[in-house]
């Protein structure tokens, strides 16, 4: 099984004909509908789905899955993660990164002192924020050019212009 990337989540059933609400984690949000095939995470195992059709609805989408014919069948998918193979994602440009590639990287300051490891990223509206797990807790560091000096994926390191105030 190829490496999977979670790109969305099924929500509650929509209507009585087996459609499901879908929340997209992609940017832009409508990238989700172009990825194929979709997989669903069922108790830690990925199963391939065939998407019959999708359409925009409110802040997300609704999708019809082949073989899901009624509301009861759709309910079984509610809350399940939607994944696609890592290879389905487009190549990133220079100075662009998938969040999945940043999680686990060491974060060091300008002088080379290790601050911690990236545990997650958050979208705040103004800019993304890297959450760095440290010995003493967490640091929230804005992922902006004047703070993030470099990202070196092969070296598994992010260098930041950031000082811990004691």
Buried (B, 14 or more C-beta within 10 A) or exposed (E): EEEBBEBBBBBEBBEEEBBBBBBBBBEEBEBBBEBEEBBBBEEEEBEEBEBEEBEEBEEBBBBBBEEBEEBEBBBBBEEBBBBBBEEBBEEEEEEEBEBEEBBEBBBBBEEEEEBBBBEEBEEEEEEBBBBBBBEEEEBEBBBEEEEBBEBEEEEEBBBBEBEEEE
